[in-house]
Amino acid sequence: MKAEQVQQEVKEKSSVAVEKRTRLRLDKLGTRHETYDQIINRLIDFYEEHNKG
């Protein structure tokens, strides 16, 4: 399931605590207007596409 599909199906939000170092790493991976949710979902999509077993 693609990130866009998940976002359309689930509109609720929750908090996830990450260390400051992790947040800074996410900042480097994202674009200027990309949310953390979008960055994380893009990473999950990439992982799922490249780890089919």
PyRosetta script that sets phi, psi and omega in degrees:
from pyrosetta import init, pose_from_sequence

init()
pose = pose_from_sequence("MKAEQVQQEVKEKSSVAVEKRTRLRLDKLGTRHETYDQIINRLIDFYEEHNKG")
pose.set_psi(1, 130.4)
pose.set_omega(1, -178.5)
pose.set_phi(2, -77.7)
pose.set_psi(2, 156.1)
pose.set_omega(2, -178.4)
pose.set_phi(3, -57.1)
pose.set_psi(3, -38.6)
pose.set_omega(3, -179.0)
pose.set_phi(4, -62.8)
pose.set_psi(4, -38.4)
pose.set_omega(4, 179.3)
pose.set_phi(5, -66.8)
pose.set_psi(5, -42.2)
pose.set_omega(5, -179.8)
pose.set_phi(6, -63.7)
pose.set_psi(6, -44.2)
pose.set_omega(6, -178.7)
pose.set_phi(7, -63.6)
pose.set_psi(7, -34.2)
pose.set_omega(7, 179.3)
pose.set_phi(8, -72.2)
pose.set_psi(8, -33.7)
pose.set_omega(8, -177.3)
pose.set_phi(9, -80.1)
pose.set_psi(9, -34.0)
pose.set_omega(9, -175.7)
pose.set_phi(10, -120.2)
pose.set_psi(10, 113.5)
pose.set_omega(10, -178.6)
pose.set_phi(11, -100.7)
pose.set_psi(11, -7.8)
pose.set_omega(11, -179.7)
pose.set_phi(12, -73.9)
pose.set_psi(12, 153.7)
pose.set_omega(12, 178.6)
pose.set_phi(13, -122.4)
pose.set_psi(13, 155.3)
pose.set_omega(13, 174.7)
pose.set_phi(14, -141.5)
pose.set_psi(14, 167.0)
pose.set_omega(14, 179.1)
pose.set_phi(15, -101.6)
pose.set_psi(15, 142.9)
pose.set_omega(15, 175.7)
pose.set_phi(16, -129.3)
pose.set_psi(16, 122.1)
pose.set_omega(16, -179.6)
pose.set_phi(17, -83.4)
pose.set_psi(17, 128.7)
pose.set_omega(17, 175.0)
pose.set_phi(18, -131.3)
pose.set_psi(18, 155.5)
pose.set_omega(18, 177.3)
pose.set_phi(19, -69.1)
pose.set_psi(19, 156.4)
pose.set_omega(19, -179.1)
pose.set_phi(20, -57.3)
pose.set_psi(20, -39.0)
pose.set_omega(20, 179.4)
pose.set_phi(21, -60.4)
pose.set_psi(21, -39.7)
pose.set_omega(21, 178.7)
pose.set_phi(22, -66.0)
pose.set_psi(22, -43.3)
pose.set_omega(22, 178.3)
pose.set_phi(23, -60.8)
pose.set_psi(23, -41.3)
pose.set_omega(23, 178.8)
pose.set_phi(24, -64.9)
pose.set_psi(24, -37.3)
pose.set_omega(24, 177.2)
pose.set_phi(25, -65.8)
pose.set_psi(25, -41.3)
pose.set_omega(25, 176.8)
pose.set_phi(26, -62.9)
pose.set_psi(26, -40.2)
pose.set_omega(26, 177.6)
pose.set_phi(27, -56.8)
pose.set_psi(27, -41.6)
pose.set_omega(27, -179.1)
pose.set_phi(28, -68.7)
pose.set_psi(28, -28.5)
pose.set_omega(28, -178.8)
pose.set_phi(29, -83.3)
pose.set_psi(29, -20.3)
pose.set_omega(29, -176.2)
pose.set_phi(30, -93.7)
pose.set_psi(30, 165.6)
pose.set_omega(30, 173.7)
pose.set_phi(31, -90.7)
pose.set_psi(31, 171.6)
pose.set_omega(31, -174.9)
pose.set_phi(32, -57.4)
pose.set_psi(32, -37.5)
pose.set_omega(32, -175.2)
pose.set_phi(33, -106.3)
pose.set_psi(33, 13.0)
pose.set_omega(33, -178.3)
pose.set_phi(34, -90.6)
pose.set_psi(34, 135.2)
pose.set_omega(34, 178.1)
pose.set_phi(35, -80.9)
pose.set_psi(35, 164.0)
pose.set_omega(35, 176.2)
pose.set_phi(36, -61.2)
pose.set_psi(36, -37.5)
pose.set_omega(36, 177.9)
pose.set_phi(37, -59.3)
pose.set_psi(37, -43.9)
pose.set_omega(37, 179.6)
pose.set_phi(38, -66.1)
pose.set_psi(38, -41.0)
pose.set_omega(38, 179.2)
pose.set_phi(39, -62.9)
pose.set_psi(39, -48.5)
pose.set_omega(39, -178.1)
pose.set_phi(40, -62.8)
pose.set_psi(40, -43.3)
pose.set_omega(40, 179.5)
pose.set_phi(41, -65.9)
pose.set_psi(41, -36.5)
pose.set_omega(41, 176.8)
pose.set_phi(42, -63.7)
pose.set_psi(42, -41.1)
pose.set_omega(42, 178.1)
pose.set_phi(43, -65.6)
pose.set_psi(43, -41.2)
pose.set_omega(43, 178.0)
pose.set_phi(44, -63.9)
pose.set_psi(44, -45.0)
pose.set_omega(44, 177.7)
pose.set_phi(45, -57.1)
pose.set_psi(45, -46.0)
pose.set_omega(45, 179.8)
pose.set_phi(46, -60.8)
pose.set_psi(46, -46.2)
pose.set_omega(46, 179.8)
pose.set_phi(47, -59.9)
pose.set_psi(47, -47.5)
pose.set_omega(47, -178.5)
pose.set_phi(48, -63.0)
pose.set_psi(48, -38.9)
pose.set_omega(48, 179.6)
pose.set_phi(49, -67.6)
pose.set_psi(49, -30.5)
pose.set_omega(49, -174.6)
pose.set_phi(50, -102.3)
pose.set_psi(50, 1.5)
pose.set_omega(50, -179.4)
pose.set_phi(51, -128.1)
pose.set_psi(51, 41.5)
pose.set_omega(51, 175.7)
pose.set_phi(52, -76.6)
pose.set_psi(52, 127.7)
pose.set_omega(52, -175.8)
pose.set_phi(53, -129.0)
pose.dump_pdb("model.pdb")
